[in-house]
Amino acid sequence: MKFNIKLKKVRENLYIASCTNLPGCHIEAPTRQEAERMIKSAIQAYIKSYKQHHEKLI
């Protein structure tokens, strides 16, 4: 499954990243690199939680 990620610079030292495929999966970070790292971790945690609860991903 491919995940669509939106990354936006809101202002100096504030980036927001979200995975449009996974409702509620988003992060805030001070740098672009940190946002990219954090959204990957958030996606992994989201998938792990769904698997643990025997739920299907969208």
C-alpha positions in Angstrom: 0.0 0.0 0.0 1.3 3.5 -0.9 0.7 6.3 1.5 0.2 9.9 0.4 2.0 12.4 2.6 1.4 16.1 2.7 4.2 18.3 4.2 3.6 22.0 4.8 5.8 24.7 6.3 3.4 26.7 8.5 6.0 29.2 9.7 9.6 29.3 10.8 10.4 26.2 12.9 6.9 24.6 12.3 6.2 21.9 9.8 3.0 19.8 9.7 2.9 16.5 8.0 -0.1 14.2 7.5 -0.9 11.0 5.8 -4.0 11.5 3.7 -4.7 7.8 3.6 -4.9 7.4 7.4 -7.5 9.7 9.2 -5.9 11.4 12.2 -2.4 10.5 11.3 -0.4 13.8 11.4 2.5 15.4 13.3 4.1 18.7 14.0 7.9 19.2 13.9 10.5 22.0 14.0 12.3 21.0 10.8 11.4 19.4 7.5 13.8 16.5 8.1 12.2 15.8 11.6 8.7 16.0 10.1 9.6 13.4 7.5 11.1 11.1 10.1 8.2 11.6 12.5 5.4 11.0 9.9 7.1 7.7 8.9 7.1 6.7 12.6 3.5 7.8 13.0 2.4 5.7 10.0 4.2 2.6 11.4 2.5 3.1 14.8 -0.9 3.6 13.1 -0.6 0.3 11.2 0.7 -1.5 14.2 -2.3 -0.4 16.3 -4.7 -1.5 13.6 -3.1 -4.9 13.4 -3.1 -5.3 17.2 -6.9 -4.6 17.2 -7.6 -6.8 14.2 -9.0 -3.9 12.2 -8.7 -3.4 8.5 -7.0 -0.4 7.0 -8.9 1.8 4.7 
